[in-house]
């Protein structure tokens, strides 16, 4: 059996071994502005649904969204219908 001193030393060592919380600086999330410049009514169905999913309903409407790979893929699908500006 271990003595009380050994148990106390082990408890102190375990308490000291816990990782300390450090705050990392948060990266500023980039945003992009998407503007519908051409109608999607004569486009393919998947392009119409993509424009709708981006939140664009009428011509010259704009939407500011967070820049991500998913959004970039959607923009690529309808690149001939929209104008993109980085903010």
Phi and psi in radians as a Rosetta constraint file:
Dihedral C 1 N 2 CA 2 C 2 CIRCULARHARMONIC -1.460 0.35
Dihedral N 2 CA 2 C 2 N 3 CIRCULARHARMONIC 2.575 0.35
Dihedral C 2 N 3 CA 3 C 3 CIRCULARHARMONIC -1.367 0.35
Dihedral N 3 CA 3 C 3 N 4 CIRCULARHARMONIC 2.896 0.35
Dihedral C 3 N 4 CA 4 C 4 CIRCULARHARMONIC -1.124 0.35
Dihedral N 4 CA 4 C 4 N 5 CIRCULARHARMONIC -0.567 0.35
Dihedral C 4 N 5 CA 5 C 5 CIRCULARHARMONIC -1.149 0.35
Dihedral N 5 CA 5 C 5 N 6 CIRCULARHARMONIC -0.741 0.35
Dihedral C 5 N 6 CA 6 C 6 CIRCULARHARMONIC -1.113 0.35
Dihedral N 6 CA 6 C 6 N 7 CIRCULARHARMONIC -0.723 0.35
Dihedral C 6 N 7 CA 7 C 7 CIRCULARHARMONIC -1.103 0.35
Dihedral N 7 CA 7 C 7 N 8 CIRCULARHARMONIC -0.738 0.35
Dihedral C 7 N 8 CA 8 C 8 CIRCULARHARMONIC -1.148 0.35
Dihedral N 8 CA 8 C 8 N 9 CIRCULARHARMONIC -0.700 0.35
Dihedral C 8 N 9 CA 9 C 9 CIRCULARHARMONIC -1.120 0.35
Dihedral N 9 CA 9 C 9 N 10 CIRCULARHARMONIC -0.697 0.35
Dihedral C 9 N 10 CA 10 C 10 CIRCULARHARMONIC -1.163 0.35
Dihedral N 10 CA 10 C 10 N 11 CIRCULARHARMONIC -0.719 0.35
Dihedral C 10 N 11 CA 11 C 11 CIRCULARHARMONIC -1.108 0.35
Dihedral N 11 CA 11 C 11 N 12 CIRCULARHARMONIC -0.702 0.35
Dihedral C 11 N 12 CA 12 C 12 CIRCULARHARMONIC -1.161 0.35
Dihedral N 12 CA 12 C 12 N 13 CIRCULARHARMONIC -0.722 0.35
Dihedral C 12 N 13 CA 13 C 13 CIRCULARHARMONIC -1.126 0.35
Dihedral N 13 CA 13 C 13 N 14 CIRCULARHARMONIC -0.709 0.35
Dihedral C 13 N 14 CA 14 C 14 CIRCULARHARMONIC -1.178 0.35
Dihedral N 14 CA 14 C 14 N 15 CIRCULARHARMONIC -0.706 0.35
Dihedral C 14 N 15 CA 15 C 15 CIRCULARHARMONIC -1.115 0.35
Dihedral N 15 CA 15 C 15 N 16 CIRCULARHARMONIC -0.640 0.35
Dihedral C 15 N 16 CA 16 C 16 CIRCULARHARMONIC -1.316 0.35
Dihedral N 16 CA 16 C 16 N 17 CIRCULARHARMONIC -0.394 0.35
Dihedral C 16 N 17 CA 17 C 17 CIRCULARHARMONIC -1.429 0.35
Dihedral N 17 CA 17 C 17 N 18 CIRCULARHARMONIC -0.109 0.35
Dihedral C 17 N 18 CA 18 C 18 CIRCULARHARMONIC -1.151 0.35
Dihedral N 18 CA 18 C 18 N 19 CIRCULARHARMONIC 2.403 0.35
Dihedral C 18 N 19 CA 19 C 19 CIRCULARHARMONIC -1.184 0.35
Dihedral N 19 CA 19 C 19 N 20 CIRCULARHARMONIC 2.479 0.35
Dihedral C 19 N 20 CA 20 C 20 CIRCULARHARMONIC -1.510 0.35
Dihedral N 20 CA 20 C 20 N 21 CIRCULARHARMONIC 2.509 0.35
Dihedral C 20 N 21 CA 21 C 21 CIRCULARHARMONIC -1.404 0.35
Dihedral N 21 CA 21 C 21 N 22 CIRCULARHARMONIC 2.239 0.35
Dihedral C 21 N 22 CA 22 C 22 CIRCULARHARMONIC -2.125 0.35
Dihedral N 22 CA 22 C 22 N 23 CIRCULARHARMONIC 2.437 0.35
Dihedral C 22 N 23 CA 23 C 23 CIRCULARHARMONIC -1.620 0.35
Dihedral N 23 CA 23 C 23 N 24 CIRCULARHARMONIC 2.141 0.35
Dihedral C 23 N 24 CA 24 C 24 CIRCULARHARMONIC -1.591 0.35
Dihedral N 24 CA 24 C 24 N 25 CIRCULARHARMONIC 2.504 0.35
Dihedral C 24 N 25 CA 25 C 25 CIRCULARHARMONIC -1.164 0.35
Dihedral N 25 CA 25 C 25 N 26 CIRCULARHARMONIC 2.322 0.35
Dihedral C 25 N 26 CA 26 C 26 CIRCULARHARMONIC -1.399 0.35
Dihedral N 26 CA 26 C 26 N 27 CIRCULARHARMONIC 2.427 0.35
Dihedral C 26 N 27 CA 27 C 27 CIRCULARHARMONIC -1.365 0.35
Dihedral N 27 CA 27 C 27 N 28 CIRCULARHARMONIC 2.438 0.35
Dihedral C 27 N 28 CA 28 C 28 CIRCULARHARMONIC -1.233 0.35
Dihedral N 28 CA 28 C 28 N 29 CIRCULARHARMONIC 2.194 0.35
Dihedral C 28 N 29 CA 29 C 29 CIRCULARHARMONIC -1.331 0.35
Dihedral N 29 CA 29 C 29 N 30 CIRCULARHARMONIC 2.270 0.35
Dihedral C 29 N 30 CA 30 C 30 CIRCULARHARMONIC -1.347 0.35
Dihedral N 30 CA 30 C 30 N 31 CIRCULARHARMONIC 2.567 0.35
Dihedral C 30 N 31 CA 31 C 31 CIRCULARHARMONIC -2.181 0.35
Dihedral N 31 CA 31 C 31 N 32 CIRCULARHARMONIC 2.636 0.35
Dihedral C 31 N 32 CA 32 C 32 CIRCULARHARMONIC -2.252 0.35
Dihedral N 32 CA 32 C 32 N 33 CIRCULARHARMONIC 2.612 0.35
Dihedral C 32 N 33 CA 33 C 33 CIRCULARHARMONIC -1.883 0.35
Dihedral N 33 CA 33 C 33 N 34 CIRCULARHARMONIC 2.166 0.35
Dihedral C 33 N 34 CA 34 C 34 CIRCULARHARMONIC -1.945 0.35
Dihedral N 34 CA 34 C 34 N 35 CIRCULARHARMONIC 2.234 0.35
Dihedral C 34 N 35 CA 35 C 35 CIRCULARHARMONIC -2.135 0.35
Dihedral N 35 CA 35 C 35 N 36 CIRCULARHARMONIC 2.279 0.35
Dihedral C 35 N 36 CA 36 C 36 CIRCULARHARMONIC -1.413 0.35
Dihedral N 36 CA 36 C 36 N 37 CIRCULARHARMONIC 2.029 0.35
Dihedral C 36 N 37 CA 37 C 37 CIRCULARHARMONIC -1.920 0.35
Dihedral N 37 CA 37 C 37 N 38 CIRCULARHARMONIC -0.199 0.35
Dihedral C 37 N 38 CA 38 C 38 CIRCULARHARMONIC -2.438 0.35
Dihedral N 38 CA 38 C 38 N 39 CIRCULARHARMONIC 2.481 0.35
Dihedral C 38 N 39 CA 39 C 39 CIRCULARHARMONIC -1.165 0.35
Dihedral N 39 CA 39 C 39 N 40 CIRCULARHARMONIC 2.547 0.35
Dihedral C 39 N 40 CA 40 C 40 CIRCULARHARMONIC -1.771 0.35
Dihedral N 40 CA 40 C 40 N 41 CIRCULARHARMONIC 0.102 0.35
Dihedral C 40 N 41 CA 41 C 41 CIRCULARHARMONIC -1.187 0.35
Dihedral N 41 CA 41 C 41 N 42 CIRCULARHARMONIC -0.480 0.35
Dihedral C 41 N 42 CA 42 C 42 CIRCULARHARMONIC -1.777 0.35
Dihedral N 42 CA 42 C 42 N 43 CIRCULARHARMONIC 0.259 0.35
Dihedral C 42 N 43 CA 43 C 43 CIRCULARHARMONIC -1.564 0.35
Dihedral N 43 CA 43 C 43 N 44 CIRCULARHARMONIC 3.062 0.35
Dihedral C 43 N 44 CA 44 C 44 CIRCULARHARMONIC -1.167 0.35
Dihedral N 44 CA 44 C 44 N 45 CIRCULARHARMONIC 2.701 0.35
Dihedral C 44 N 45 CA 45 C 45 CIRCULARHARMONIC -1.009 0.35
Dihedral N 45 CA 45 C 45 N 46 CIRCULARHARMONIC -0.674 0.35
Dihedral C 45 N 46 CA 46 C 46 CIRCULARHARMONIC -1.188 0.35
Dihedral N 46 CA 46 C 46 N 47 CIRCULARHARMONIC -0.536 0.35
Dihedral C 46 N 47 CA 47 C 47 CIRCULARHARMONIC -1.262 0.35
Dihedral N 47 CA 47 C 47 N 48 CIRCULARHARMONIC -0.653 0.35
Dihedral C 47 N 48 CA 48 C 48 CIRCULARHARMONIC -1.101 0.35
Dihedral N 48 CA 48 C 48 N 49 CIRCULARHARMONIC -0.753 0.35
Dihedral C 48 N 49 CA 49 C 49 CIRCULARHARMONIC -1.163 0.35
Dihedral N 49 CA 49 C 49 N 50 CIRCULARHARMONIC -0.608 0.35
Dihedral C 49 N 50 CA 50 C 50 CIRCULARHARMONIC -1.162 0.35
Dihedral N 50 CA 50 C 50 N 51 CIRCULARHARMONIC -0.757 0.35
Dihedral C 50 N 51 CA 51 C 51 CIRCULARHARMONIC -1.071 0.35
Dihedral N 51 CA 51 C 51 N 52 CIRCULARHARMONIC -0.731 0.35
Dihedral C 51 N 52 CA 52 C 52 CIRCULARHARMONIC -1.133 0.35
Dihedral N 52 CA 52 C 52 N 53 CIRCULARHARMONIC -0.702 0.35
Dihedral C 52 N 53 CA 53 C 53 CIRCULARHARMONIC -1.179 0.35
Dihedral N 53 CA 53 C 53 N 54 CIRCULARHARMONIC -0.498 0.35
Dihedral C 53 N 54 CA 54 C 54 CIRCULARHARMONIC -1.303 0.35
Dihedral N 54 CA 54 C 54 N 55 CIRCULARHARMONIC -0.201 0.35
Dihedral C 54 N 55 CA 55 C 55 CIRCULARHARMONIC 1.567 0.35
Dihedral N 55 CA 55 C 55 N 56 CIRCULARHARMONIC 0.343 0.35
Dihedral C 55 N 56 CA 56 C 56 CIRCULARHARMONIC -1.794 0.35
Dihedral N 56 CA 56 C 56 N 57 CIRCULARHARMONIC 2.165 0.35
Dihedral C 56 N 57 CA 57 C 57 CIRCULARHARMONIC -1.988 0.35
Dihedral N 57 CA 57 C 57 N 58 CIRCULARHARMONIC -0.779 0.35
Dihedral C 57 N 58 CA 58 C 58 CIRCULARHARMONIC -2.038 0.35
Dihedral N 58 CA 58 C 58 N 59 CIRCULARHARMONIC 2.862 0.35
Dihedral C 58 N 59 CA 59 C 59 CIRCULARHARMONIC -1.058 0.35
Dihedral N 59 CA 59 C 59 N 60 CIRCULARHARMONIC 2.539 0.35
Dihedral C 59 N 60 CA 60 C 60 CIRCULARHARMONIC 1.108 0.35
Dihedral N 60 CA 60 C 60 N 61 CIRCULARHARMONIC 0.285 0.35
Dihedral C 60 N 61 CA 61 C 61 CIRCULARHARMONIC -1.494 0.35
Dihedral N 61 CA 61 C 61 N 62 CIRCULARHARMONIC 2.563 0.35
Dihedral C 61 N 62 CA 62 C 62 CIRCULARHARMONIC -2.141 0.35
Dihedral N 62 CA 62 C 62 N 63 CIRCULARHARMONIC 2.699 0.35
Dihedral C 62 N 63 CA 63 C 63 CIRCULARHARMONIC -2.474 0.35
Dihedral N 63 CA 63 C 63 N 64 CIRCULARHARMONIC 2.302 0.35
Dihedral C 63 N 64 CA 64 C 64 CIRCULARHARMONIC -1.739 0.35
Dihedral N 64 CA 64 C 64 N 65 CIRCULARHARMONIC 2.119 0.35
Dihedral C 64 N 65 CA 65 C 65 CIRCULARHARMONIC -2.268 0.35
Dihedral N 65 CA 65 C 65 N 66 CIRCULARHARMONIC 2.799 0.35
Dihedral C 65 N 66 CA 66 C 66 CIRCULARHARMONIC -1.258 0.35
Dihedral N 66 CA 66 C 66 N 67 CIRCULARHARMONIC 2.388 0.35
Dihedral C 66 N 67 CA 67 C 67 CIRCULARHARMONIC -1.325 0.35
Dihedral N 67 CA 67 C 67 N 68 CIRCULARHARMONIC 2.106 0.35
Dihedral C 67 N 68 CA 68 C 68 CIRCULARHARMONIC -2.576 0.35
Dihedral N 68 CA 68 C 68 N 69 CIRCULARHARMONIC 2.957 0.35
Dihedral C 68 N 69 CA 69 C 69 CIRCULARHARMONIC -1.140 0.35
Dihedral N 69 CA 69 C 69 N 70 CIRCULARHARMONIC -0.633 0.35
Dihedral C 69 N 70 CA 70 C 70 CIRCULARHARMONIC -1.126 0.35
Dihedral N 70 CA 70 C 70 N 71 CIRCULARHARMONIC -0.775 0.35
Dihedral C 70 N 71 CA 71 C 71 CIRCULARHARMONIC -1.146 0.35
Dihedral N 71 CA 71 C 71 N 72 CIRCULARHARMONIC -0.713 0.35
Dihedral C 71 N 72 CA 72 C 72 CIRCULARHARMONIC -1.066 0.35
Dihedral N 72 CA 72 C 72 N 73 CIRCULARHARMONIC -0.659 0.35
Dihedral C 72 N 73 CA 73 C 73 CIRCULARHARMONIC -1.147 0.35
Dihedral N 73 CA 73 C 73 N 74 CIRCULARHARMONIC -0.680 0.35
Dihedral C 73 N 74 CA 74 C 74 CIRCULARHARMONIC -1.147 0.35
Dihedral N 74 CA 74 C 74 N 75 CIRCULARHARMONIC -0.717 0.35
Dihedral C 74 N 75 CA 75 C 75 CIRCULARHARMONIC -1.116 0.35
Dihedral N 75 CA 75 C 75 N 76 CIRCULARHARMONIC -0.696 0.35
Dihedral C 75 N 76 CA 76 C 76 CIRCULARHARMONIC -1.057 0.35
Dihedral N 76 CA 76 C 76 N 77 CIRCULARHARMONIC -0.625 0.35
Dihedral C 76 N 77 CA 77 C 77 CIRCULARHARMONIC -1.132 0.35
Dihedral N 77 CA 77 C 77 N 78 CIRCULARHARMONIC -0.619 0.35
Dihedral C 77 N 78 CA 78 C 78 CIRCULARHARMONIC -2.083 0.35
Dihedral N 78 CA 78 C 78 N 79 CIRCULARHARMONIC 0.583 0.35
Dihedral C 78 N 79 CA 79 C 79 CIRCULARHARMONIC -1.073 0.35
Dihedral N 79 CA 79 C 79 N 80 CIRCULARHARMONIC -0.430 0.35
Dihedral C 79 N 80 CA 80 C 80 CIRCULARHARMONIC -1.434 0.35
Dihedral N 80 CA 80 C 80 N 81 CIRCULARHARMONIC -0.139 0.35
Dihedral C 80 N 81 CA 81 C 81 CIRCULARHARMONIC -1.874 0.35
Dihedral N 81 CA 81 C 81 N 82 CIRCULARHARMONIC -0.274 0.35
Dihedral C 81 N 82 CA 82 C 82 CIRCULARHARMONIC -2.187 0.35
Dihedral N 82 CA 82 C 82 N 83 CIRCULARHARMONIC 2.820 0.35
Dihedral C 82 N 83 CA 83 C 83 CIRCULARHARMONIC -2.067 0.35
Dihedral N 83 CA 83 C 83 N 84 CIRCULARHARMONIC 2.361 0.35
Dihedral C 83 N 84 CA 84 C 84 CIRCULARHARMONIC -2.074 0.35
Dihedral N 84 CA 84 C 84 N 85 CIRCULARHARMONIC 2.325 0.35
Dihedral C 84 N 85 CA 85 C 85 CIRCULARHARMONIC -2.229 0.35
Dihedral N 85 CA 85 C 85 N 86 CIRCULARHARMONIC 2.351 0.35
Dihedral C 85 N 86 CA 86 C 86 CIRCULARHARMONIC -1.533 0.35
Dihedral N 86 CA 86 C 86 N 87 CIRCULARHARMONIC 2.361 0.35
